[in-house]
Amino acid sequence: MMAPTTDTAWSAGNPGDARASLEALRAEIAKAVVGQDPAVTGLVVALLCRGHVLLEGVPGVAKTLLVRALASALDVETKRVQFTPDLMPSDVTGSLVYDTRTAEFSFQPGPVFTNLLLADEINRTPPKTQSSLLEAMEERQVTVDGTPRPLPEPFLVAATQNPVEYEGTYPLPEAQLDRFLLKLTIPLPSRQDEIDVLTRHADGFNPRDLRAAGIRPVAGPADLEAARVAVAKTHVSPEITAYVVDLCRATRESPSLTLGVSPRGATALLATARAWAWLTGRDYVTPDDVKALALPTLRHRVQLRPEAEMEGVTADSVISAILAHVPVPR
């Protein structure tokens, strides 16, 4: 099946066509980004779960390009906020502006009123401005002067950040981190992937002009809605539910952690595993689906003990050890 173009009616109500459109979405993103398949899959899973994504990696590994490619391949409104130390909360959410002609205050919406918000380098702004997204990410609304204003549907925040040990960064508060469905780490490319990147650039690829790279919208809101309806019908057995709970409870008992995964994190893991199962063509969830999404869904919801961190223990290593020891349902 050929991917639809902007002149083609979206595949509302047809889960098979919706899955094909999301596969086409991944293919479009691959035209701009090389070798980051797990991150691309994570973004698609987040779209299916109505969740938000935090992408972390050193400068120059295509974090921003990845989100821009996603925006170009989706038929939705997109806005970008470059987070800087002097950014104010009202620069994100909007504010009341006095109109001298009418002698009244009117609300000027900020860039958060969009379908896909690219929050670029979110940890380069102080926590006060970071927190301006808390209500928007959790409740899909912004309250200004006591009046709640709903955000459009769909709504996704895709934030990028450099590792916190880099100069000029502010760690995201736990409450902010917990509102991200997934934290995707963007590694440095392999040697072959880096060769492919340079070859593309030598052949004329311009990361600032994605339209010239041939990326076009292949999925729209109707596709996402049809896919979400199908994901909601994906069967989850009681054994899988118990497995997710056991994994999350094990993090709360880990001697390496001061903070384990909350019930919200358990709910998120079940949702992402369900979306991944549907993407791979199944109508039921397996333990392998849970394992596949455990790291990106849970790594930002736990907190290491200082002594464990000094010994080189990481959140990923703790979660991986828990996955290896918690009994898997048959």
C-alpha positions, -999 to 999 in steps of 0.1 A, spaced: 0 0 0 14 34 -9 16 60 18 -10 88 15 -1 123 5 -15 155 17 -42 153 -10 -54 119 1 -81 113 27 -67 100 59 -76 64 69 -101 72 97 -117 41 112 -95 15 96 -69 1 120 -50 -17 92 -46 14 72 -37 33 104 -9 9 111 3 12 75 3 50 79 24 48 110 49 24 93 51 50 65 57 77 91 88 58 104 100 54 68 96 91 62 116 100 93 144 76 82 149 98 51 164 124 74 178 105 104 201 75 101 204 47 126 180 59 154 153 33 149 146 28 187 141 66 191 118 67 160 98 38 174 96 56 207 81 87 192 54 66 174 46 47 206 42 81 224 18 93 197 -3 61 202 -4 66 240 -10 104 240 23 107 258 53 130 258 89 122 249 122 134 263 152 129 241 186 130 257 220 130 241 252 149 236 251 179 211 251 169 174 233 135 175 202 147 156 178 151 185 162 182 171 164 169 135 145 138 146 116 158 160 116 181 130 114 151 107 85 137 127 67 171 124 73 171 86 58 136 83 27 144 103 -2 165 90 -5 185 122 4 219 134 39 222 149 56 249 169 91 252 184 103 268 216 141 273 221 145 271 259 171 297 271 180 310 306 159 342 301 128 325 288 97 333 309 67 310 316 44 334 297 66 330 266 55 293 265 19 294 277 8 329 266 -5 359 285 -31 386 289 -24 416 267 -40 450 271 -57 463 239 -57 501 239 -84 502 213 -109 483 233 -95 491 268 -97 454 276 -73 425 282 -73 397 257 -55 364 258 -26 359 234 -19 321 231 16 310 235 34 283 213 21 256 236 -12 259 217 -3 235 190 -4 197 182 33 190 183 55 212 205 93 209 201 108 220 234 144 223 223 171 221 250 145 222 277 171 218 305 188 251 295 160 271 312 154 274 350 129 252 368 103 280 370 100 281 332 102 243 329 72 240 352 51 261 329 45 229 309 33 208 339 -4 216 336 -2 215 298 14 180 297 -8 164 323 -42 181 319 -40 192 282 -49 228 293 -34 261 303 -48 282 331 -42 320 328 -59 345 351 -80 317 366 -94 306 332 -86 271 319 -80 270 281 -79 236 265 -51 226 241 -58 211 207 -60 174 201 -36 157 195 -10 173 217 25 160 221 56 176 237 88 163 223 116 178 244 154 176 238 181 180 264 218 176 268 231 154 297 229 174 330 266 173 335 270 197 306 277 233 315 246 256 315 220 230 322 194 226 349 182 192 360 145 187 354 124 183 386 110 149 394 74 161 388 84 173 353 102 141 345 73 119 356 51 136 330 72 123 301 59 90 290 93 80 276 129 91 280 149 81 249 186 82 250 202 91 216 236 75 213 265 84 191 261 66 157 280 35 148 309 38 123 287 26 94 258 49 104 282 78 106 295 70 71 260 69 58 253 104 74 284 119 58 275 102 24 240 118 25 256 152 32 281 148 4 251 140 -19 234 172 -10 212 165 20 203 197 38 190 192 73 175 227 72 153 218 42 135 186 49 110 192 21 139 189 -4 148 156 13 114 143 1 97 141 35 60 146 32 30 142 55 19 105 55 -3 104 87 -29 127 102 -52 130 133 -76 105 119 -49 79 115 -38 85 151 -73 82 164 -80 50 145 -48 35 158 -55 45 194 -89 28 192 -72 -3 180 -45 -2 206 -72 1 233 -86 -32 221 -53 -50 224 -57 -78 250 -38 -76 283 -40 -108 304 -41 -107 342 -6 -123 342 8 -94 321 -8 -69 344 7 -86 375 41 -88 358 41 -50 352 32 -45 388 59 -68 401 85 -51 380 76 -17 393 73 -28 429 108 -43 426 122 -9 419 108 4 451 126 -24 470 159 -20 452 188 -11 476 203 10 448 173 34 445 159 61 468 129 64 446 111 37 427 85 37 400 51 51 410 17 36 400 17 62 372 49 47 359 33 12 360 3 25 340 27 40 315 46 8 311 14 -12 304 3 15 279 36 15 260 38 -23 259 3 -24 245 11 1 218 42 -18 208 23 -51 206 -2 -35 182 25 -19 161 42 -53 156 9 -67 144 -5 -86 174 -38 -81 193 -23 -93 227 6 -82 249 35 -105 257 62 -103 284 87 -94 257 66 -63 248 69 -52 285 107 -58 285 111 -40 252 96 -8 266 108 -10 303 140 10 300 126 40 281 94 41 302 110 37 336 146 50 335 135 86 343 111 76 371 137 62 395 163 79 416 197 64 424 213 65 458 244 88 459 266 59 469 253 37 441 259 65 416 295 69 428 300 32 422 290 37 385 255 22 389 230 36 364 192 36 363 194 14 332 216 -12 349 192 -14 379 161 -18 357 179 -44 336 189 -64 367 153 -63 379 141 -75 345 165 -104 348 153 -115 382 115 -109 383 98 -141 372 83 -139 337 47 -152 333 44 -182 310 
